[in-house]
Amino acid sequence: MDYNTEKGNSLQNTMTETAAILEDSSAKTSISSYTDFRKSTQYMLPLEKGGDVNGYDVFPSFKIEDGKIASGFESLADWLSNHKQVILDGDPGVCWNDFTKRLAQVLKNKNVQVELINIETALKPEEQVNGMISPYLGGDDPIFGKVFEGSLVDFFDKEKLDAIQPAQEGLTILYGTGAALVNWGSPVVFLEVPKNEVQYRSRAGVVRNIGELKPASPKQQYKRFYFVDWVIMNKHKKEWLPKVSVVVDEQRGADITWILGEDLRNALKVASENVFRARPWFEAGAWGGDWIKDHIQGVTPDVPNYAWSFELITPENGIVFESDKKLLEVSFANLMHYDNKAILGKAAERFKDEFPIRFDFLDTYSGGNLSVQCHPTNEYIKENFGENFTQDETYYILDAEPDAKVYLGFQENIDKENFKTVLEKSAAEKQPIEVEDFVQVFSAKKHDLFLIPNGTVHCSGIDNMVLEISSTPYIYTFKMYDWVRLDLDGNPRPLNIDRAFENLNFDLKGDKVTEELISKQTIMEAGADWQLINLSTHPEHFYAVHRFEFETEVHAKTEGQCHILSLVEGSSIIVKTGDVEQQVSYAETFVIPAAAKAYTLINKGQSKAKVVKAFVKDESC
């Protein structure tokens, strides 16, 4: 956001005992109200779309045909009761105990005899699971692990899976993460819960990682979700997407929405050929500011600050579909699993199911400097963390105060050993250092672009609103210096000085920083009232950045690449792809899939509109 008769009886007894343990350990997930199972003041996705939004929409939706999204347990129970056996699979983070209790009660009210079987009874013992995944969790490292190479089935005992049989009478429901591994030839229902909500539930202590009997701490859970659970679930869900019968959005607890699998696949097809927005989500941080609070309606004010907006960090974002105003969210991964070529075009061969580019906000308005940091080289991230490509970044300055600055690249006289000694002494003694003695500082103004290839020392200073345009990996930040401050819980944030020095590029210093890391902006094309600006990127960046500037409208072609865009100046525009129109307001991010082929941007504001665009460079570039 990172399952002979004597033997059968023995297995059944073991499974019954395990079920009792699981029921006790998940008691906290018996929910009486929505707020019981999430620790967050952020607003939940509403059941239905409200009226017109004036400005940034925190709950953007993609409209599909009417009559395609249903709501409530009553309607789902009606569908289920037409079958003898049904499998309920779903994301780790689903509150299974609560969901099945609500569902069983509705079925009972309908006089449907139901037998519930928990797939977790077929899990391997917890110590065996822990032994299997331990090499991927980084030991005592509080942040980093390595992408798990196995599959969901590795978490389960095959004999126990084979021993699970449906009841002879009534409706049998096999439920839990991995339930579809049991081959009953029955309809499969998938329960989805967004990654942000999984983290809110983790903080409330009501969810467990796959194979875990009791919840770990939220930070431990997140690392395991990132490197293990979400990895294997993507593989599992990709396999089942073409044949799943129903998908349920479980994030609201009692207020579920659901869609038939065929209708979801049709919705994914239409979305993969037209403009859409992902659902953003917002998070506070040690250095966070107040620009988001002041400019984006719909976020809760009941937070100390906003450090991030996950505008388009696809491993953790969802897509919201709307039918008859009802809203249903599924993970962004579904789009990639359905047709990665429609989304990525020419880049699909290179990136497969991984969406390659991310857009996110870093808000330091009246906040603090980010940590002094760098990111791993391609070789380092593959060898140490199992990722396929590294975290190459840029800072696009969406807004800035007159004194805003960006720290970037080394001073000409940098001494590597002395720099490390100073950093280590600061960490040990908790004493501030003069960062400017080692790292260059540049003034930042609106629409500047700073280039941050892997290995580059950098950080945003106070009073910037950064639109970070980057490759998708997003947690691999090696902090060297964090201004001797504590996190929001009052604890020191982990530093990664040794890892940083294994990756820092000390050649990026002096005048070379200005020459190579400050983007040059030149006009590529122009018309009567529009122009297209090229913002140069570094050779390490596999993506290019352009900017449309126009008074009325501009037309563009995808030319076989997916375009990710954001309105960086102007109040609002209309984006057209084929028969689909999407209104986009200031600071909103949107996606034009490669399969859209062409699109039109229409300025609806009173002043010039500016739209920044990123896309994968052709291999020959």
N, C-alpha and C positions, 0 to 999 in steps of 0.2 A: 503499500500500500503500500513475502515474503512477506486397506483397510479389511463293517459287520455290525450288528445290533448292539453289542457290548460297547464297542468304540463310540457308536452314535449316542448311547445313553450317557457315557462319560462326558462327551462333548456338550451334550445338552445340559448336564448338571453344572459344568464349568461355566457355560453361558448364562445360566440362571443366577449363579453366584456373582458373576461379573456385573450382571444387570443391576443387582441390588447395590453394589458398590457405586456404579455409575449414577444410579438414582439419588443416592445420598450425596455424592460429590457435586451433582448439578442442581442441588436443591435451591440454590440462589437464583436459578433461572426460571423458577416458577413466578411469573410476573403478575402483579396486580394492576400496574399502570405502566404506560410507556416510559416514564421518567425513571422507573425502578431499574431499568437495564441499560442505561447509558449515563456516563458522567461527562456532561458537556452542556454548556448553555447555548450552543448553536441550534438554530431552528431546524426541525426535521422537514424532510420533503413532504409537502401537503398531499392529501389524498386526491385533491382536485386542483386544477389550475385556477388561480384567481383572476381578477380583472386585469386590464392592461397595466403594464409596469412602466413607470416613467423613469427611464434610465436603465442602468445596469440590472440585469435579471439574474438573481442568484439561483433560480430554478428554471433554466432554459429547457424547452421541450421540443421534440420533433413530432409534428402532427402526423398521425396515420388515419386510416379510415375509421368512421364511427362504428361502435359496436364491437370493437376488438379487445378492449380491456374490461375485465370484470372486477368486482371488488367484494370483499367479505368472505367469511368462512362458509356462510350458507350456500352461496353459489358454487364454491369449490367442493363442498360436501356433496352437492347434487351431482356434480360431474364424477366424483370419485365413486359414488354409490352405484354407478352403472357398471362397475368392474368387480371381479372377484379378488384380484390381487393388484396392488399398486405399490410402486417403489418411490419413496420420497428421498431424493438425494439433495445435496446443497453445500453451500460454502461453509468452511469452518468459520464460526462466528454466529451462525444461526442459533437462536434460542430454542433448541429442539424440544426440550421438556415442556415449555410453555406452549409452543405451537401445537404439539401433538395433543396436549390436554384440551386446548380449545377446540381442536378439530374433532377429537373423540366425543366431546360433549355435544357438539352440533349433530354428529352422526347418531349418537344415542337418542337425541331428541327426535330424530327422523326414523327411529326404530330400526336402525341399521346395526346389526351385530358386527363388531369390529375387533380384530386382534392386532395389537401393536407389537412389533418386534424391532428392537434397537440394534442396528448394525454394529455398534461399538462392542457388543458382546463377542464379536469375531475378531477384534483387534488383537495383535500380538501383545504380550505383557509389556507394561510400561518400560521396564528396565531393558527389554530387548529393543523396543523402539528407540529409546534414548541411546543405546549403544550404536544403533544403525545411523542415526543422524548426527551423533556427537562430532564426527570429523568435519561437519559442515557448519558448526555453530561457533567456531573461532575461540573455543576455550573460554578464558577469562576476558577476552576482548568484549567490551560493553556494546560495541556497535557492529563490528564487521564479522561476517562468516563467509561461506562459499556456497554458490548455487548448488542445491541438491541435484544429484544426477539420476535418482531413482524415480519411481512412480508410486501412485497412491496404493496400488495393490501390494506393494512391499510392506505396508503397515499392517496387513491382515494375515491371519492364519488360514491357509487354503482349506484345511480340513473343516475348520469352523464355518467358513463361508459355504462350503458344500453341504454342511449339515443343516443349514437354515432352510426350513420348508414352510410353505403357507398352511394355514388351517384349512380343514375340510369344509367348514361351514362359514357363511358370512363373508365379510371383507377383511382381507389381511393387508396390513400396511407395514412394509419394511422401511424403516426411516433412519436417517443419519448420513453424515458425510461419508461417501463411498458406497452407499447402499446399492447403486446401480452395478457394482461389481458382481452381485449375485444375479445369475442369469435365469430369471423366471420367465422371460419372454413377455413380461408385463409392461403396461404403460409406465413411463418414468416421468416424474415431476421434479423439477429442479427449483430449489429455493435460493434466491440470490439476496445478499446483503452487502451494501457498499463498503468499501475499504475504510472510509472515514468512520462509518457507524461501527464497524468491527473494532476500531481503536477506541471509540467512546465506550463500547461495551467492555473492552479489555480494562479500561481505567476504572470501570465499575465492578470489576472482578467477577463477571458473570459468564465469561467464555473461556474455553480451553483450546489449546492447540491440539492437532490431531494426535491421538495416542496418549494424551496427557490426562491424568486422573483428577488433578486439582490445578486450578489456575496458577500460573507463575506471575511474576511482576509484569506490569505493562511493557516495560522496556525489553525484558527477556522475551515476552510473547511477540512483540513486534519483530525482533530479529528472527525469531523462528518462523513467523508468518512470511517475512520477506524472502528468506533464503530456502525455506522448505515448503510450507503449506501452500502459499500462493503459486509456487512453481508447479507442484504436482497437481493442483486443482486446475490450472490452465490446461495441462495435458489431458486431464480427465474430462473437462468440460468441452474441449475441442472434439473429443471422440463422440460425445453424446449430443452435441448441438444439432447435427443433421436429423436426429431421430427422437429427440425429447418431445413428449406429448404436451406438457404444460410447464410454464415458467412462472414462479411466484416471486413477487417483491415483498420480502418479509420485514423490511427495516422498521415499519411502524408498529410492530407487535400485533395488536388486535385488528388493525386496519390494513389488511393485506390487499394487494391488487394482483391480478394474474392474467395470463394470456396463453392461448393455445400455441403450441410449438410452431405450427405451420404459419400462424399469423405473425409470430415473432420473426421467423425467417424471412417472410415477405417484408416486414418492416425494416429488417437489417439490409435487405436488398435495395430498397428505396433510399435509405439513409446513405448507403455506400456509394451512391451515384449523385448525391446532392449535398448542398451546404448543410452543416449541422454544428451545433455547439455541444461540447461536453459539459456536464454539471461541475462547476468549480466548488472547492471547499476551502476553508480559511482556518488559520492556526496562529496562535500567539507564540511568542518566542522571547528569549532573553534580550534581544536587540530590537524588538518590534517597535513600530511607530503608529501613527494615527491617520495616515493618508487614506487607508482603506475605510476606516471608521467614518471619515469626513466625506468621502466621495461615493461610497457604495451603499445604497439603501438595501435593506433586507438582511444584512449581517447583524448579529446581536451586539448591542453596545456593552453587554455585561462581560467584558474581558479586559485584561490590563492593557492589551495592545493587539495589533495584528502584524505578525512577522512575514507570513507567507499567504499567498493564494495559489492553490493548485489549479491554475487555469486549464492546463492540459498536461498533466503528468499521468500518462495513460495507464500505467500499472495500478493507479489508485483512483482514477476517474470513472464515472459512469455516464451512460447515455440515457436520457429520460424520454420515453415515448408518451404521447398524449392521444387519447381517443375519448370522445364525449367528455372532455375536460379531465377525465381520470388519468392519473400519472403512474407510470411503472418504470422503474430504473433497473437497468442491467449493466454489467461491467463493460467497459470499452473493449475488452478482449473479445467479446462476442463478435464485434465488427471485423476484427482481424481474423478470427477463426472462420467466420462465414465466407469472406472473400478478401483475402489480403491483397490480391492483385487489383481489385477494384479500388481499394483505398490507396495503396502505395504505387500502383503502376509499375514503372521500370525499376523502382527501388525494392519491389517485393522479392526479387531473386536474391538480393543482397541481405535484406533484413528479415525475411520470412514473416513470422507473426509478431515481430517486435516493432511497435511504432517508433520511428527513430528520433523524432524531434519533440522537445517539450517547451511549453511556455509557462512561466510562473512569475509571480510578483514577489519582490523583496522590499518590504516597506520599512524604511528607517527614519521617516519623518518624525522629528522630535523624539527619536529613539536612540539607538546606539550604533556604533560601528559593527559590522560583521566581524567574525574572527579573521585573523590573518591566516590564509589557507592556500592549499593547492589541491589538484586532483591527479589521479594516477595515470601513468602512461598506458597505452593500449596493451603492451606486453604484460605490465604489472597487474592490470585489472583482470586479464584473462587467467594468468597463472595463479593469482592469489584469491580472486573472488569468483571466478567462473563466468564472468560477464563476457559478452561477445564484442562489445566496443566500449570505449571509455567516455568519460564525462567532460567533453569539450564544451566550453561555455562562451557566451557573450553577455555583456550588460547593455541593454538598450535603455536609455534614460527616458522614461515616460514623463517624469516630472522631477523638478529639483528646485531647491532654494538657492539663492545667489552664492552661498558659501559652501555648497555641496562639493564633495570630493570623492575620488575613487583612488584606491591604493593599487598600484599595478607595476609589476616588474621591479628589478633590483637597481639600486644605485650602482654607478659605474665602479666604485671602489669596494664592492661587496667582498667580504672575506667569509667564505663558507664556514670554516671552523669556528671563527669568532662569533658569527651569527648563531650557530647552534649552541655554543657555550652560553651566550646571553639568554637565549630562549630557555634552556634547561635551568639556568640559575633563576630566572623569573618564575618558572613553574614551581621550583622547589621552595623558593622563598616568598612566593606570592607578591612579587614586586613588579610595578609597571616598568616598561621599557620605552625608549624613544623609537617608535617604529620607523619614523622618517629617516633615521640614520641608516637604515638598511633598504627600505622600500620606497620607490618613487610615489609621488602624490600628484594627481591631476585634477584640475577643476572639472566639474561635471555640469553639463547644461542639457536642457530638454532636446531630445532627438540625437544626442551623441550615441555612438556605439563603441564600446570597449571590447577588445578581443582577448579571450582567455583560453588559449589552447592548454591541453594537459601539461602539468608541470609548472605552470605560471603562478608565481606568488601574487595574491590579490585579495582585496575585500572592498565592499562598498562602504563609504563613510556615511555619517549622519546626514539626514535631510535629503535623501534620494528616494524616489520611487522607481525601482528598477523592474523593467520587464526582462526577465532572464530568458534569452533564446538559446537553447542548448540542445545537445544530444540527450537522449532520454534518461540514462542512468543518473540517479539523483541523491544517493546517500553517501557517495564516496568523497567526502570532504575531510581532508587531513588538516586539522587545526594545529597551528604552531603557537599562536598567541591569541588569547581571548580577553585582553584588556583587564585581567584580574577581576572578573565578575562571576556571579553565581547565576544558575539557571532560575526559572520561575519557581522551583521547589526549594530554592536556597542551597543547592548543591553545586560544586564546581563542575563545569562541563569538561568532558574528557578531551585531552590533547593527544595528538598523534605526531609528535615531533620526529620520531625515528622513521615512520612511514613517509612523512613529508620529505625528509632528506634523501630517501631512496628514489624520489620522483622529481624533485625540484630541478628546473632548468636554469642553471646559473649563467647561461649565455644570454638570457633575456635580461639585459641590463643596459644602463646608460641610454645613448641615443637610439639604440636598436629597439627599445621599447616604444618610443614615439613612432619610429618608422614602421614597425611590424604590428603593434598592438592597438593603435588608434585607427579606427576605420576611416578610409577615405570615401567621401560621398560625391558621386558624379552622376550627371544626367545620362541615362541610357536611351530613352525615347521621350518624345514630347508631341503634344497635339495642341489644339486651340486653347483648351483650358485645363490641360492635364500634363503631367510628366511622370516618368518612372525613374526612380533614383536607385543606383546600385550602391550598397553599403559594403565595401570590400570586407572579406573575411580572411582568416589566416589559412595557409595551405593545409594545416592540420584539420580544419573544420570541413566535414563532409557535406555541410549545408551552406546555402547561399542566403543572403538577406537583401531584399529590395524594399522600396517604399513607393506606393502610389500616392500622388498628390493631385487633387482634382476639385474643380468647382461644381460640376454637374454630375457627370458619370464617366466611367471608364470600363472598357471591355478587356478581358484577358483570357488566355488559354492555359490549360494545365500542362500541355505538351508532355503528357505521360508521367507527371509527378504530382504527388499530393502537396497542396499548398496549405500552410498554417498561417493565419492572419490575425491581426488585432487592430482595432480602430484606435490610433494613438493621438489623433487630434480631430476635433469636430464632435458634434453632439450625437448624430445617428446617421446610419446609412441603411439602405435596403440592398440585400445580396440576392441575386437571382441565379439559379441553376435550373435549366429546363423549366418545368412548371412550378418549381418550389421557390418560395420567397422567405427570407429570414431577415427580420429587423435586428440590427446590431447597434448597440449603444457604445458610447465612449468607454474604452478600456476592456471591452469584451473581446474574447478570443473565439475564432471560428475556424472550421476546417472545410476545405474544398477537396474532396477525393479526386484522385487522378481520373476516375471514370466519369466525372462530371464533364470533362473535356473543355468546357468554357464557362465563364461566369461574368456577371455584370455587377458593378458597384455603383449605386445611385446615392448621391449626397442628399440627405434630407435636412441638413442643418443650414444655418445662415452664413457660415464661414467655410473656408476651404477644409476639406476632409483629407486626412492623411492615414493611410493604412499600411502597416508594416507586414511584410510577407517573408516567410522562410520556406525553403524546400531543399530536397536532396540534390546536390550537384550531380550532373551526369558523370558516369565513371571516367570519361575522357577529360573532365575538367581538372 
